[in-house]
Every structure is written in C-alpha cells, then in structure tokens.
Amino acid sequence: MSIPEIIKRAEQPVSAAPFVSFRIVFGLLIAYSTLRFVLSGWIEEHYSNPVFHFHYYGFFWVEPLNSSGLYLVHLLMLLAALGIATGYLYRISAIVLFITFTYTHLIDLTYYLNHYYFVSLICFWLMFFPLPSAGNSTNRSFKIPAWCNWLLIFQLCLVYFYAGVAKINSEWLLNAMPLKIWLPAHDNLPLLGPLLSYPETAYVFSWFGMIYDCSIPFLLINRRTRPFAYAAVVLFHLMTGILFQIGVFPLVMIGSTIIFFSVEWHHRFLAFVNRIPIAGSIFRIYDKQNEIPLKEYKMPGFLKWSLGLYILFQLLFPWRYLLYPGNLYATEQGYRFSWRVMLVEKSGDATFYIRDGNAGREGIVNNREFLNSHQEKQMSYQPDMILEFAHFIGNYYRSRGMKNPEVRAEVYVTINARPGKLLFDPKMDLMKIEDGLQHKTWIRL
C-alpha cells in the first residue's frame, strides 16, 4: 500500500466509540494515580524535601515549585484527567493534562519509569485529536478520523513489542536474570509463592515474558485471538503488579488495551456504562443510532509530517544504544525511553570526596544531606546522575567559599548479583568532565 493510500485510509471517518471508551478509562486511571500520589504524601517526599533534583538531559531548567504550587499543579492534573474522562472541556483538559503530567515527571530523573513516558506521549497526542469538547453532545455520538485510533494502537504495540525484543538476550533467556533474583523474594505469597523459589520458575517466567511481549500486539489485533490475548494481558499485568512495585502501570496497560476491541464491543461497553445511574450524563455516553457524521476531513500538511516523523522517531530512537560501544547496563547510554522494562537488577555504592584544590584538604560528602533514600539509590549506579551530583557538590562548596573544588567518587556497581566493580577511576576529578550525548569514555566497567 502506497503512502497516499495509507493517508487516505487514515482520514476515513470511523466510530469514536473505541476512543470514548479509552478516554473514560484512561482519564479515570490518571485521576486515580494523581489522587493516590497526593494522598500518599509523595509531593513532599519526592519534590519538596530533597535539596537537589536530578535533571533530564536538555531539561536542566525544570525545577519544582514550592509545596503550594505543586499541590495546585496536581489539582489541575486531577481536574484535567477527569475532564478527559467526562469529555468536558476536552481540548483544554488535554492541554492541561499534558503540561502538568509531563512537568511533574521532568522534575527529577530518579523517578523515571517507562509508563510515565507512555502516558506523556498519549497525553500529547490527545491534544490534537479532532474531537468536539462534547459539552453539548450528551447522548450523541460522533465520528473521528481513523488515524486517531491507529495511533493509540501503534503506541501500545510498540511498547509491548520493543519490550519483548529487549528481552532477547543471554542474560534474560539463558541466565534467567534478574528474575532469578527477584522471584524468590516473594516465596511467601499464597499458592504461587513456594514455586517462586525454584530456579526453573525464573526460566519459565523469563521465556514467557519475552514471548508474551513479542506476540501480544499481533494476538490483540487478530479478532479471533483477541479474547484470549486480553485475558493474558489481564493475568500478566495483575501478576507483575503483585510481584513488583511498579505503581499503576499494570492498570494503565490493562485499561488502555481495550482500544484493540471491536466497535461493537465498545458500543456494548458504553451502553453498560450508560445504564449505570448518572454515569451516562457524567461521561456523555451516546447512542450509536444518533451519530454525528464527521465533516469532510483532510489531514493538514503539518499533521501528516508530524505523524510520519513521530512514528519514524518512535521506531528508531530505541535503537540508539547501538551507536555506543561498551556495556549498555554499565553506561546506560540509550537505555531510557527505549521500552526496556525491568531488564536488569543493579545496585551501587557511591562515596563522594570534596577537595579544596588550593588548600589540599579533602573530606567525605554526606549524600543524605542533599538527597532522599530513593534518589541516592538511583544515583549510585547511573553515570549521568553521578556526574550531575558531582558537579552540584563542587558548585555547592564553591558557593560557600571553597577555592577550586575537586570532586571524585568511589563507585562500586553490581549488575545482576555479580561482584561489585569500580564504575570508573576513583582518582578522577569529575568536575572536569561534562555530560553530553557522546560516548562516556570515562566509564570502565
């Protein structure tokens, strides 16, 4: 099929029912996640209490607001998520949700998770879906161009498939690492627990996880295998949610995957929601018999190029690690934003030394003076964070009168339970090294 034919098909009107179901579930899950975050006291723990925050490359200007400002941001995020779910002021809600959600997760790199990246991408594209706000469309339906549903399906397929491809390596398949470390820690679970202590179980989970991730997009797309595939999605994510502390990611994937279902299924789902008292009016559920036809729609030129470049970027960017020599797990260059989900068990021990270059005096830095326990743990084995923290320490003591500060660090990193090794030369002055996109030649592990 040629590109013009693909574009023509992408412009064709289709029922908005799948997207309406998606926005209801997606919006409610993000609202729940936001409320859970606030009520757990994580605004203070993650953002307000630490003295220092680690930055994403290129986003060094992003800093946390004070506590009051952060509570306001999360209130706006909650209202925007509910706006997405209900369809009320949809466009404004989509813009506010993208800005607030993305901002909060750019504040500190140590809290990076794949599903935060996934949610930000979805929120970005929700802003551009050619949908009415539904402010006056109670009990009425509308059509949308096919590319809207296609894009959601593409993003989910990419997450799963690339996560599966990343598992095709000797550590995961031949050594069953890191599951051989993680699973025995849950041997107290009822029924399944005793089996988790056996090494054979780790191999079964490793191979099943790879096969599941690689195949589930195709099984969900196929109408005949879809019910069994979705049952596997629910079972898989419930299991990972029980075994691992990964927040609401399992619920987000279970909820988002309904976009694969047929239009008929979504009509039945929306009819069910509509029968719930008050829910029909809250979520602006509609009757498929009264659909509003989509006016003649042509994708704007900028949108065609933007979608094309976005899809190409998403396909190629996860492979950037191939441009860097060395051990990916040591340098982590190209690791993030590549849908590498729980592939390695790493731990580190980082001791920093600050030296007055003029006086020659040297002392040990107390990391906890500036970082919380989570930040320190994540920083201790990730080179870019180690380097940023070293520069912060040097600048911090320079601002307090130290002349020509030098910062070195003794960092031991353990990968998949192997003996810890020095990540780089502990005599090296980290203040003389600048971070960038180039290969980190100073890493020797």
Residue pairs with C-beta under 8 A, 6 or more apart in sequence:
1 9
7 299
7 304
9 146
10 145
10 146
10 147
10 150
10 299
11 145
11 146
11 147
11 297
11 298
11 299
12 145
12 146
13 143
13 144
13 145
13 146
13 293
13 294
13 297
14 143
14 144
14 145
14 146
14 149
14 263
15 141
15 143
15 263
15 266
15 267
15 288
15 291
16 131
16 141
16 142
16 143
16 144
17 141
17 263
17 266
17 267
17 270
17 288
18 149
18 258
18 259
18 261
18 263
18 266
19 129
19 131
19 144
19 148
19 149
19 152
19 259
20 87
20 266
20 270
20 283
20 285
20 286
21 258
21 259
21 261
21 266
21 269
21 270
22 152
22 256
22 258
22 259
23 84
23 85
23 87
23 126
24 85
24 86
24 273
24 283
25 85
25 255
25 256
25 258
26 84
26 85
26 122
26 252
26 255
26 256
27 81
27 82
27 83
27 84
27 85
27 86
28 81
28 82
28 85
29 248
29 251
29 252
29 255
30 77
30 81
30 84
30 97
30 101
30 119
31 78
31 81
31 82
31 85
32 248
32 251
33 247
33 248
33 252
34 74
34 77
34 78
34 81
35 78
36 248
37 43
37 74
38 71
38 74
38 78
43 67
43 70
43 71
43 74
44 67
45 372
46 107
46 108
46 111
46 372
46 374
47 53
47 64
47 70
47 104
47 107
47 108
48 64
48 66
48 67
48 70
49 372
50 108
50 370
50 371
50 372
50 375
51 369
51 370
51 371
52 370
52 371
52 375
52 389
52 392
53 63
53 64
53 107
53 108
54 108
54 109
54 110
54 375
54 378
54 379
54 385
54 388
54 389
55 62
55 109
55 388
56 62
56 106
56 109
56 112
57 384
57 435
57 437
59 106
62 103
62 106
62 107
63 107
64 70
64 107
64 108
65 72
65 73
70 104
73 100
73 103
73 104
74 100
74 104
76 96
76 100
77 96
77 97
77 100
77 101
77 104
79 93
79 96
80 92
80 93
80 94
80 96
80 97
80 100
81 93
81 97
82 88
82 93
83 89
83 90
83 92
83 93
83 94
83 96
83 97
84 90
84 93
84 94
84 97
84 126
85 283
86 282
86 283
86 284
87 133
87 134
87 135
87 137
87 283
87 284
88 133
88 134
88 135
88 284
89 133
89 135
90 131
90 132
90 133
90 134
91 127
91 131
91 133
92 133
94 123
94 126
94 127
94 129
95 127
97 123
97 126
98 120
98 123
98 124
98 126
98 127
101 116
101 119
101 120
101 123
102 120
102 123
102 124
105 111
105 112
105 116
105 120
108 375
109 378
109 384
109 385
110 374
110 375
110 378
110 379
110 385
111 374
112 336
113 246
113 247
113 249
114 159
114 163
114 249
114 339
114 340
114 341
115 246
115 247
115 248
115 249
115 252
115 253
117 337
118 155
118 159
118 252
119 252
121 155
122 152
122 155
122 256
125 151
125 152
128 303
129 144
129 148
130 144
130 145
130 148
130 297
131 142
131 144
131 148
132 142
134 284
137 284
137 286
137 292
138 280
138 281
138 284
138 286
139 280
139 284
139 285
139 286
139 287
139 290
140 286
140 287
140 290
140 291
140 292
141 286
141 287
141 288
141 290
141 291
141 292
142 286
142 291
142 292
142 294
143 291
143 292
143 293
143 294
144 294
145 294
145 297
145 299
147 299
147 307
149 259
151 307
152 256
152 259
153 221
153 259
153 260
154 311
154 314
155 314
156 217
156 253
156 256
156 257
156 259
156 260
157 217
157 221
158 314
158 315
158 339
159 253
159 339
160 213
160 214
160 216
160 217
161 213
161 214
161 217
162 318
162 338
162 339
163 213
163 339
163 340
163 341
164 209
164 210
164 211
164 212
164 213
164 214
164 215
165 213
165 214
166 338
166 339
166 340
166 341
166 343
167 173
167 206
167 209
167 210
167 213
167 343
168 210
168 214
171 177
171 178
171 343
171 344
171 416
172 206
172 209
172 210
172 343
173 206
173 207
173 210
175 416
176 199
176 202
176 203
176 205
176 206
177 344
177 345
177 416
177 417
178 342
178 343
178 344
178 345
178 416
178 417
179 202
179 205
179 206
179 209
180 199
180 202
181 345
181 416
181 417
182 243
182 244
182 345
183 196
183 197
183 201
183 202
183 205
183 243
184 196
184 197
186 193
186 196
186 242
186 243
187 193
187 194
187 196
187 197
189 196
189 242
195 201
212 232
212 236
216 229
216 232
216 233
219 225
219 226
219 228
219 229
219 232
220 226
220 229
220 230
220 233
220 257
220 260
221 260
222 229
223 262
226 260
226 261
230 257
230 258
230 260
230 261
233 253
233 254
233 257
234 254
237 249
237 250
237 251
237 253
237 254
238 250
238 254
240 246
240 250
241 249
241 250
241 251
244 342
246 342
258 266
258 269
261 269
267 288
270 285
270 286
271 285
273 279
273 280
273 283
273 285
274 280
274 285
279 285
299 307
317 337
317 338
318 334
318 337
318 338
318 339
319 334
319 338
320 334
320 338
321 328
321 333
321 334
321 335
321 338
322 334
323 334
324 331
324 333
324 334
324 439
325 439
326 333
326 439
326 440
326 443
327 445
328 334
328 335
329 335
329 344
329 346
329 415
330 383
330 413
330 415
330 423
330 443
330 445
331 383
331 439
331 440
331 443
332 382
332 383
332 384
333 439
333 440
344 415
344 416
345 415
345 416
345 417
346 381
346 413
346 414
346 415
346 416
347 377
347 380
347 381
347 413
347 414
348 377
348 380
348 381
348 411
348 412
348 413
348 414
348 420
348 423
349 380
349 411
349 412
349 420
350 367
350 376
350 379
350 380
350 381
350 386
350 409
350 410
350 411
351 364
351 365
351 409
351 410
351 411
352 364
352 365
352 367
352 389
352 390
352 393
352 407
352 408
352 409
353 362
353 363
353 364
353 365
353 407
353 408
353 409
353 410
354 362
354 363
354 365
354 393
354 394
354 397
354 402
354 405
354 406
354 407
355 361
355 362
355 363
355 405
355 406
355 407
355 408
356 362
356 402
356 403
356 404
356 405
356 406
357 403
357 404
357 405
357 406
358 403
358 404
359 403
365 393
367 376
367 379
367 389
368 376
370 389
370 392
370 393
370 396
371 379
371 389
378 385
379 385
379 386
379 389
380 386
380 411
380 413
381 411
381 413
381 414
381 423
383 423
383 424
383 440
383 443
384 435
386 409
386 411
386 423
386 430
387 430
387 433
387 435
388 435
390 407
390 409
390 430
390 431
391 407
391 430
391 431
393 405
393 407
394 405
394 406
394 407
394 430
394 431
395 405
397 405
398 405
405 431
406 429
406 431
407 429
407 430
407 431
408 426
408 427
408 428
408 429
408 430
409 424
409 426
409 430
410 422
410 426
411 422
411 423
411 424
411 426
412 420
412 421
412 422
412 423
413 420
413 421
413 423
413 445
414 420
414 421
421 445
422 444
422 445
423 443
423 444
423 445
424 442
424 443
424 444
424 445
425 442
425 444
428 442
433 442
